[in-house]
Amino acid sequence: MLSARDLAASIRAGRTTPRAVMEEAAAAIAACEGEVNAFAALDLDMALRASMLKGLDALPLAGLPVGIKDILDTRDFITAYGSPIYEEHRPITDAPVVGMTRRAGGIVVGKTVTTEFAFLEPSATRNPRRLSHTPGGSSAGSAAAVAAGMLPLAIGTQTGGSVIRPAAFCGVTGYKPTFRLLPTLGMKTFSWHLDTIGLFAARVRDAAFAVAALTGRDLDIGDEMAEAPRVAVVRTARADNASTDSHAALETAARALEAKGARVFDLDLPEALEEADAAHPVIQDFEAALSFMDEYVFARDQLSPLLAAHLEAARTITPEAYDNARRTAKRGRHVLGDLFRDVDAILTFSAPGPAPEGHATTGSAMFNRLWTLMGCPALNVAGLTAANGMPVGVQVVGRFGRDRQALAVANLLEAAITS
Amino acid sequence: MLSARDLAASIRAGRTTPRAVMEEAAAAIAACEGEVNAFAALDLDMALRASMLKGLDALPLAGLPVGIKDILDTRDFITAYGSPIYEEHRPITDAPVVGMTRRAGGIVVGKTVTTEFAFLEPSATRNPRRLSHTPGGSSAGSAAAVAAGMLPLAIGTQTGGSVIRPAAFCGVTGYKPTFRLLPTLGMKTFSWHLDTIGLFAARVRDAAFAVAALTGRDLDIGDEMAEAPRVAVVRTARADNASTDSHAALETAARALEAKGARVFDLDLPEALEEADAAHPVIQDFEAALSFMDEYVFARDQLSPLLAAHLEAARTITPEAYDNARRTAKRGRHVLGDLFRDVDAILTFSAPGPAPEGHATTGSAMFNRLWTLMGCPALNVAGLTAANGMPVGVQVVGRFGRDRQALAVANLLEAAITS
């Protein structure tokens, strides 16, 4: 995989150039894309020309190639949101996160595949670790492009588990920052209280480098690691759905952290947070019914049967049920805030198991959706493997707004399991 | 002015028809629009055809004509956001609030004028109460169309004071519901933590009827009035900026409420809320710099000098300043929540005075922006007049999520000052 942070440093040190990096990416894309199908749109000629502009090395991203999930508006590319309804849609403006990428000196090489409207219908993307397995969803192309070494950085989104899950399945770092740290404008909305922009990169430090470059925030932590963090291992009421591989990975991660000086302890998820977990689909679906009202009314025959049926059911959720779910979520946030007084990070499953074989499903978000609803930072840390040799991720969840701390714990965990 | 609630009742009772109401609106538009300029786009033929569809009377809005502020996406009309950059922009989908209008049986007759991107550059709309005066902004066309009797209902938006201020200046009911009660999707975003959809109607009961029709919530309070509400009169640290007319209107409103049995008392705004007031522009502008990044980079020469200069300054706001402002806002919400334990509604100024003469400015949002930031429901109650005969509004602010209570207090106040 390509390290964004190392590549940018090499460019700045004069050891390589944006053009050479872009050519390397183009060669990897030429070699892999035919099998992986990570891209919904691609313009390498434009990217190669852009990589020759003067002054890129003075910008944070130093001319690195970046992929943008095709659920985000781009002025230079068709933005189809994974749906035939939008197959000719060319937005007038870039989504702000795309503008932030350009501002930071990133070069958008193309749009990465999203499942239909970032929902559950599987996409054409294949898992580069094993093509017979799903890459996960909905940010399938972003995860696969980074995993295949085609791109050092890709932007994705998560409403349930669409960053952490594909990152886990493809064995890359997935980083869902604190809610709204990256603006969601210009993203095709599924649920406005849940939709979150996230990043895919090779390692934790690369994701930290990228979010710092995009936002100008002090988050580029490099090799900095949390010192003796208090880490709560949380298995949740859904622990029985986690496979032997996932339980083993969580145990391995916990022991590795301990060996690095972390204070690791088991924690039962408070009941208020189990209730918040159950509130997630109510909030998501009530809002989705409104978000997709136009498509549902005017273009239902162009929706997948899976999404059409889901939206039909979603329309029956009452405002009262929605309000109750929102109150439950608010209580959950208070309880989680209290919990984080005694905890620096939560360690939990990234997914029920490694990537499922076949392409009938993109896997489950059951271990992600609570953290999306809580809005707190979450990372998939890669490095462990299942019995079948496929990647198994573990998830680090941090306190709302404390992304630097979450990244530092993830860095420690990554070092612990890969050393 | 046209009462939405009464017209819908008349249609349902068979005393009139959607077609007859539409023709009445069309006649008023033909008579007034030449002077008022409330519409950015209009299709009365389409609206008249739509008003002949069967079954409209069974729907909540019963075929009533509705205007949509041109900051909201519509599939049937050019949506220019008040900017030449978008003068040919025809969105693919309706904003959900437009879809909700259609679902409720409202007929969209046209787009009402917005100032450029709902900011401060004055529009071509004139105040129907006196054409020499500003209608306010940014929802200029929505307020003017209702004030002139051209429409019973119009949808607007508020980021600072863009619903309450023009409602006050034009002498109509303006209702800014609790933040996100109406979804902001498909609105050209200025600031995602502030942008709020609001409604314009003749009287408080009409606004209540409309929000109930759009959302299916139990908010159609009719003549229901709050019983002996505890009303805090809040003048804020900016009281010196309120004119003699505004102070007199506030005093009149307070005494009228008292005469109706309300328990009215003065309240100094807690310091935490004065600080939150000052945080509003930091949040608004930091987000605006990101929201308009594309237009600023690619089409700066097509922005008004006012907005271009504002965005240029906004780019200097640091993430730290923004985070601090967000924390200040959060503290403010807690303090306001506590305050509302002993208060049913706040009574305050809608604007510093009646509509300023001339068209060089749309007036000030200084008495609105705090309530936008707090996300609580707010209404302009019309009925009082300035020494020069122009309307002076007073503002009722309610507790977050308690829109029914806010509407019931506004109903009481309206009855008190108009009886």
Boltz contact constraints between the chains, C-beta under 6 A:
constraints:
  - contact:
      token1: [A, 93]
      token2: [B, 294]
      max_distance: 6.0
  - contact:
      token1: [A, 94]
      token2: [B, 294]
      max_distance: 6.0
  - contact:
      token1: [A, 96]
      token2: [B, 290]
      max_distance: 6.0
  - contact:
      token1: [A, 96]
      token2: [B, 293]
      max_distance: 6.0
  - contact:
      token1: [A, 99]
      token2: [B, 293]
      max_distance: 6.0
  - contact:
      token1: [A, 99]
      token2: [B, 294]
      max_distance: 6.0
  - contact:
      token1: [A, 183]
      token2: [B, 290]
      max_distance: 6.0
  - contact:
      token1: [A, 185]
      token2: [B, 189]
      max_distance: 6.0
  - contact:
      token1: [A, 185]
      token2: [B, 291]
      max_distance: 6.0
  - contact:
      token1: [A, 189]
      token2: [B, 185]
      max_distance: 6.0
  - contact:
      token1: [A, 217]
      token2: [B, 319]
      max_distance: 6.0
  - contact:
      token1: [A, 290]
      token2: [B, 96]
      max_distance: 6.0
  - contact:
      token1: [A, 290]
      token2: [B, 183]
      max_distance: 6.0
  - contact:
      token1: [A, 291]
      token2: [B, 185]
      max_distance: 6.0
  - contact:
      token1: [A, 293]
      token2: [B, 96]
      max_distance: 6.0
  - contact:
      token1: [A, 293]
      token2: [B, 99]
      max_distance: 6.0
  - contact:
      token1: [A, 294]
      token2: [B, 93]
      max_distance: 6.0
  - contact:
      token1: [A, 294]
      token2: [B, 94]
      max_distance: 6.0
  - contact:
      token1: [A, 294]
      token2: [B, 99]
      max_distance: 6.0
  - contact:
      token1: [A, 319]
      token2: [B, 217]
      max_distance: 6.0
